[in-house]
Amino acid sequence: MRLARISTAKGIFTGEYDDGVVYTEGDGEAYTIGEDAELMAPCDPDAIFCTGRNFGAKIEQMGEGDLPDRPDWFIKPPHALHPPNQPIEYPEWMSSFTYAGELAAVIGERCHDLTVDEVDDALLGYTILNDLDAYDQDRRTARKTFDGSAPLGPWIETDVDLDGMAMETVISGEQRQSAATDEMIFHPEEIVAFLSERYTFRPGDVISFGSPANPGLLEPGDTVEITYEGVGTLRNEIVEP
């Protein structure tokens, strides 16, 4: 099942997405995307936990040192959230703007200190994150936590097979990233359990699992399409400010 969050003339609702229509839980109506509703980011997180250095090929490509022996992470704040399908303005204060296509889990219930076997029951499902990066800035906080730096969506898929899930990132029709989840150093359930030792997750919180090799530069006019098999495609266009 695909769970979507939409903006309508009547307000914000969540519901089941099916072939361009969202059947809402709130008022029991059907809304057509692009006509009487627009997709929002599919959840409203208190925090977005992002895993770095989780694909060996990317670590080698970027010269990031040895493979990690435990997950490496950072946190984007709620104001980093950006909806699917909506334009992303190229920030005027940076000169090097990059994409990174990542699989992400959405927490379904308040939880803490999970075992790996308990993770699935604590998740609502999976979605897609574009870990936008102001690459010319110093340190992760300046680079990765600005307004709109976490496009998320297009929905939450509740029925996902993580084994060997293929992904690709396509920029204006050109494939830039291609990988599979079995190339991850740490499996998604391992990462969620590891972070849950340190944080109490709240419903709607997001945990992403790192980018494959070939994150790259964006320019105004580019269209970014990140696809994870069985989940969906997150699309956004980069525009002039």
Secondary structure, 3 states (H helix, E strand, C coil): CEEEEEEECCEEEEEEEECCEEEECCCCCEEEECCCEEECCCCCCCCEEEEECCEHHHHHHHCCCCCCCCCEEEEECHHHEECCCCCEECCCCCCCEECCEEEEEEECCCECCCCHHHHHHHEEEEEEEECCEECCCCHHHHHHCCCCCEEEEEEEECCCCCCCCEEEEEECCEEEEEEEHHHECCCHHHHHHHHHCCCCECCCCEEECCCCCCCCECCCCCEEEEEECCCEEEEEEEECC
